[in-house]
Structures are given as C-alpha cells and as structure tokens.
C-alpha cells in the first residue's frame, strides 16, 4: 500500500503521470490518493510512483493504508 505526506508534496504531478487512476491533485496541486484503486494496484506501479516522487511525499506502508492517506496531515 501507499501513503502520501502532503506536507512534503511539491505538486510536480509525477505520480499522476505514472498512474492517473490512483493519484490526483487537489485545487492546490497536492497529491490525493484513491485508496480503493491503490489497494488493487500493481505493487510495482506503486513502487515506481514512490521512487519518482521528487518531494519524497509518497511511501510504501505494510498492511492497510492509514485513513489519512489522502488527507492533509497539517489539518
């Protein structure tokens, strides 16, 4: 599974280019994750998105994606 630390997101959109069915950007350009799509995604695709993130905002996590994966953690 995958987690986003939106405080580290720089809005480059590399994740969206890699897997637009999983990743999106909010009105501020910060990453959002479709948790349902991420759960069924090819793990290699998720690892590729993690490795290409210039802000290192994405990370792999074991087990279920935390509930706040798509929510701004600064709230």
N, C-alpha and C positions, 0 to 999 in steps of 0.2 A: 504494500500500500504506500501511499504518498501523503506528505504533509507540506503545507505552504506556510512559511513565516513571512507574512505580508509586510512586516516591518523591514525586511531585507529586500523586498521586491523593488526592482528599479524600473519595471514596466517595459522592458525590452520586447516582450512577447515571443521569445524563442519557444517557450512551452506551447503556445498557441499554434505556432508554425509547425511544430512537431506533431501535436495531437489535438486538433481543434475540437474533437468530440469529447475530450477530457478537460481541457483547460480553456479558460476565457479570461477576459479582463473586465473589471468594473469601470464605472464612469471616470475613475481616477487613473485608470490604466494598470491597476494592481491585479495580480493573479487571483482567480477564483477556480475552484476545482469542482467538477461534477462528481460527487462521491460515488454515485451509482455506476457511472462509466468507469471510474478509476478502479472500482472493485473487480470489474470484469475485464479490464485491460490486460494486454500482454505485458508481463513484468519487464521484458526487455525494452519496450517502448517507454515505460515509466522511468527505468534507469537511464535511458538516453536523455529524456527531458531533464532529469536531475543533473546529469553531467554537463548539459549545455546551458544551464541557468547561469547567467553572468553575475547575478546578485547572490547566488547560493541560497536562494529563498526556498528551494524545493529540497526535500529529503525523504529518504525511504524510512518507513517505520514498520515494525513487525506487528502482525495482527490487524485489528480494525483501525480504520482511520479515526483519529480523535474527532469529536463532534465539532470542534472549532477549526477544522482544516480549511474551510472556505471563509472563515470569518476573520475580520481584522483583529489581531490579538492586542492591539493598542486600546481597544474599547474597554 
